[in-house]
Amino acid sequence: MKWSKLLLVLALGAAAFAGLRGCLPSDQKRILRLLTSLAEDVSAPAQGRTLADLAAANRVADHFAPGFQIQVTVPGAPDVAASDRAELIQTIVAAKGRTRQVEVRFLDSQTVELGPASAVIEATAQAQVSGDPELYVAEIRFTLVKLEGRWRVRQVENVPTFE
């Protein structure tokens, strides 16, 4: 009788552990959600109201770790460079004030390196500005860090390619 109860408790514990493990997303899924959320927040249309646009820019900046670095060159578009949260927010608000709508997507994301506290992801970034027939495309490398259990972008740069 004691053994059957012990086996029942162990079986229930194992089932609960397996169910809990299945409910918690892996680091790779969390990183993909972060990149998807970043693309959605960057693509959010300008509201035309200063506080709403500032709040939207802050949501984008929340995806980045302290001390981040962005240095991206896209053929046919202005270079993007930022290394400070205030600078990033100012750049986003200014860009949204100049354009009507920008749709950003990260395609074909590949995990290059995944450790317990850092990751490197490469993806194809596509940006379409409303009213502009040109599609802007660049190969981007994201370096991420895990801070307080949450993934944040530490660096964004172009992937060196042969042309």
Wavefront OBJ file of the C-alpha trace (Angstrom):
o trace
v 0.000 0.000 0.000
v 2.814 2.404 0.898
v 4.661 1.650 -2.353
v 1.586 2.252 -4.465
v 1.030 5.655 -2.821
v 4.692 6.549 -3.277
v 4.590 5.542 -6.934
v 1.380 7.525 -7.411
v 2.962 10.638 -5.843
v 6.089 10.233 -7.986
v 4.013 9.755 -11.153
v 1.916 12.835 -10.362
v 5.063 14.840 -9.613
v 6.668 13.785 -12.894
v 3.494 14.632 -14.822
v 3.293 18.056 -13.150
v 6.956 18.725 -13.926
v 6.509 17.700 -17.582
v 3.382 19.864 -17.866
v 5.090 22.841 -16.273
v 8.115 22.434 -18.524
v 5.821 22.330 -21.571
v 4.040 25.517 -20.471
v 7.226 27.530 -19.987
v 8.663 28.715 -23.294
v 12.268 27.964 -24.179
v 14.832 30.740 -24.444
v 14.718 30.472 -28.224
v 10.941 31.053 -28.238
v 11.338 33.987 -25.847
v 13.965 35.523 -28.129
v 11.740 35.135 -31.190
v 8.881 36.768 -29.269
v 11.208 39.647 -28.343
v 12.172 40.205 -31.990
v 8.547 39.955 -33.126
v 7.488 42.428 -30.445
v 10.323 44.771 -31.431
v 9.238 44.697 -35.095
v 5.593 45.327 -34.112
v 6.506 48.245 -31.850
v 8.758 49.817 -34.494
v 5.970 49.358 -37.071
v 3.278 50.949 -34.897
v 1.902 54.018 -36.693
v 2.534 57.489 -35.334
v -0.424 58.768 -33.350
v 0.230 62.425 -34.083
v 0.020 63.186 -30.372
v 3.284 63.938 -28.618
v 2.716 61.862 -25.473
v 1.362 58.853 -27.372
v 4.312 58.920 -29.785
v 6.738 59.288 -26.891
v 5.147 56.315 -25.108
v 5.436 54.243 -28.311
v 9.118 55.178 -28.646
v 9.679 54.160 -25.010
v 8.105 50.752 -25.751
v 10.692 50.261 -28.501
v 13.520 51.359 -26.180
v 12.327 48.869 -23.534
v 13.552 46.039 -25.782
v 17.160 47.189 -25.336
v 19.647 46.517 -22.541
v 21.557 49.343 -20.851
v 24.674 50.194 -22.823
v 23.232 48.963 -26.122
v 24.743 49.790 -29.508
v 22.903 50.108 -32.841
v 24.866 50.582 -36.057
v 22.935 49.560 -39.172
v 23.435 50.534 -42.800
v 20.618 49.869 -45.263
v 21.240 50.528 -48.956
v 19.071 53.424 -50.139
v 18.113 54.531 -46.621
v 19.749 56.695 -43.950
v 22.113 54.904 -41.577
v 20.737 54.096 -38.148
v 23.045 54.622 -35.178
v 22.218 54.947 -31.480
v 23.917 54.041 -28.223
v 21.805 55.826 -25.647
v 18.158 55.382 -24.657
v 17.343 59.102 -24.985
v 19.021 59.210 -28.408
v 17.040 56.152 -29.540
v 13.734 57.614 -28.354
v 14.486 60.930 -30.045
v 15.401 59.134 -33.310
v 12.183 57.087 -33.243
v 9.940 60.089 -32.533
v 11.640 62.109 -35.298
v 11.361 59.246 -37.809
v 7.687 58.671 -37.036
v 7.087 62.402 -37.478
v 8.594 62.307 -40.990
v 6.948 59.142 -42.319
v 3.357 58.035 -42.391
v 3.831 54.332 -41.721
v 6.783 51.953 -41.644
v 6.269 48.205 -41.683
v 9.277 46.303 -40.284
v 9.664 42.538 -40.305
v 12.480 40.217 -39.293
v 12.526 37.167 -41.546
v 14.511 33.927 -41.560
v 15.895 34.389 -38.061
v 18.733 31.980 -37.331
v 20.213 31.285 -33.921
v 23.974 31.554 -34.330
v 24.802 31.184 -30.648
v 22.606 30.521 -27.621
v 24.016 30.444 -24.117
v 22.391 30.710 -20.692
v 22.835 34.518 -20.554
v 23.605 35.602 -24.128
v 22.560 34.874 -27.695
v 23.383 35.904 -31.237
v 20.592 35.908 -33.813
v 20.870 36.770 -37.495
v 17.817 37.778 -39.524
v 16.781 39.525 -42.691
v 15.219 42.881 -41.862
v 12.638 44.248 -44.287
v 11.239 47.758 -44.051
v 8.486 49.195 -46.229
v 7.654 52.884 -45.923
v 4.113 53.771 -46.942
v 4.039 55.685 -50.195
v 7.540 54.494 -51.122
v 7.681 51.709 -53.721
v 11.134 50.590 -52.533
v 11.522 47.717 -50.098
v 14.556 48.194 -47.845
v 16.352 44.956 -46.949
v 19.410 44.270 -44.770
v 20.991 41.279 -43.077
v 21.055 42.079 -39.356
v 22.827 40.500 -36.371
v 21.264 40.879 -32.928
v 23.364 40.252 -29.847
v 21.135 39.668 -26.847
v 21.686 39.377 -23.112
v 19.504 37.971 -20.384
v 18.952 40.522 -17.622
v 16.859 39.657 -14.582
v 15.363 36.697 -16.447
v 14.346 38.719 -19.539
v 16.062 38.860 -22.913
v 17.164 42.311 -24.120
v 18.982 43.519 -27.229
v 22.578 44.550 -26.522
v 23.784 45.189 -30.074
v 22.319 45.486 -33.578
v 24.664 45.508 -36.557
v 24.863 44.489 -40.198
v 25.952 40.953 -41.011
v 29.031 41.147 -43.218
v 28.044 39.829 -46.649
v 29.855 39.333 -49.929
v 28.549 41.388 -52.804
l 1 2 3 4 5 6 7 8 9 10 11 12 13 14 15 16 17 18 19 20 21 22 23 24 25 26 27 28 29 30 31 32 33 34 35 36 37 38 39 40 41 42 43 44 45 46 47 48 49 50 51 52 53 54 55 56 57 58 59 60 61 62 63 64 65 66 67 68 69 70 71 72 73 74 75 76 77 78 79 80 81 82 83 84 85 86 87 88 89 90 91 92 93 94 95 96 97 98 99 100 101 102 103 104 105 106 107 108 109 110 111 112 113 114 115 116 117 118 119 120 121 122 123 124 125 126 127 128 129 130 131 132 133 134 135 136 137 138 139 140 141 142 143 144 145 146 147 148 149 150 151 152 153 154 155 156 157 158 159 160 161 162 163
